[in-house]
Amino acid sequence: MTPTPMTTTPDVRRTIRATTATDAGAPPATGADPAVRIPAQAGPPGTRTGCTTPADTTPTDGDTAGAPAPHDPCAHGFLPERPPVRSMIGTWTRLDALAREAAVATDRATAVDIVDRADCADELTALRQRVSRLSPRNAEAAAMRVAVIAVSCGWGALDPQAPAAREVANEAFLELWAAIAHRIDHDQFVALPTLALHNWAPERKPRRHIPIDQLARTEQLVPIVRWAPEGQPLSRLDRLMLAATRLEAHGIWLFRLADTLAGRAPDDSSTPTALRRLVRIQHALRAQLHSEAAELAAAPATDQQRAVLAALAEQGALEPPVLQAADAVLGIGGRRPGEGRRQHLRRHLPAQHRAWLSAMDRHCAPVRTLAHRGGPDAAVYREAQESLIALRRTYTALVQTAAAPTPGGPLPEAA
């Protein structure tokens, strides 16, 4: 019998509800950026202040709902606006089947053989010819399935349009990969944000419409493409990806606090209040990861799944977007000499997400000057930095547990 996927513990839910209740009364921040929402310093009457990014207005044959609304990080973080597509239709059911077969392949050679057989049957060419007809939402769904296949075959780090890639990977698959990358305007989507944030569904259909972040927090989640065979318990890789989704859903208040801090002066009376709330949110996120650890450690794993994790880690593709948002505010990305560490991690995010993070880098710069000051406000800022460091370490320990050949020891206690 398949065990029930984990949900958030009551203590963590209470912590986040208590924090968000106080955040609801926080004064609005002010600033402006053409690509993303940074609260306006001074704007004409009636100007809307809200997280906005340019919408994809490309018409598509399969998009009957019209152009999607602008992405709003303050509404649902970097989660998709709507639940991911659980079942693809028409010719695309074959891509769905290929992804499911590749995910449970015993090794890379088996996964590659699955792709080669699909190429011999001209299935990959048929799919590539239909990419332009995908709606934006279905293009994201196809991208997730392509990402599963690519990492299962050991091709995750390839540039599908590079000539050298054709010496390594199946040419027809590379053409499909490149066509989908062009359709979603995102070249390096084979990474955690695609594999986790677009590969989940609520176990049961909610009785009413609820916001996407609340749906991912409160409902039991199951993977759309499983890394474990049907009828068997979820694997460690399945549970890690679902944990990343829940982390993003709980981290929505971190995005809102980041937006509040944008443009704030370090001596603004609201700055230390927002930073204290940021600390509480990061502690709650850390507690959430600890609640996932025991069941993840007890879940089964295979050498192939560990190879997938190792490949993603090697290419810097396992950093959760919510941690990158906190880093944009607090500025503690671990850059090594000669390496643009922060941009290296962000390259796996869609363009509008990268633009929002870059804007936060700029507009939170005044707050980061607290790092070089003294006094109680500077102490609160340093506490926020330390809580983010602890959160990152806890997430790293969770990844290491997922990649371990045998169940590891318990994680350190949550602070």
ABEGO torsion letter per residue (X at the ends): XBBBBBBBBAAAAAAAAAAAAAAAABBBBBEBBAABBBBBABBBBGBBBBBBBBBBABBBAABAAEBBBBBBAAAAEABBABBBBABBBEAAAAAAAAAAAAAABABAAAAAAAAAAAAAAGAAAAAAAAAAABBAAAAAAAAAAAAAAAAAAGAAABBAABAAAAAABBAAAAAAAAAAAAAAGBABABBAAAAAAABBBBABBBABBBBAAAAAAABBBBBABBABBBGBBBBAAAAAAAAAAAAAAAAAAAAAAAAAABGBBAABAAAAAAAAAAAAAAAAAAAAAAAAAAAAAABBBBAAAAAAAAAAAAAGAABBAAAAAAAAAAGABBBBBGBBAAAAAAAABBAAAAAAAAAAAAAAAAAAAAAABBEAAAAAAAAAAAAAAAAAAAAAAAAAAAABABBBBBBBBBX
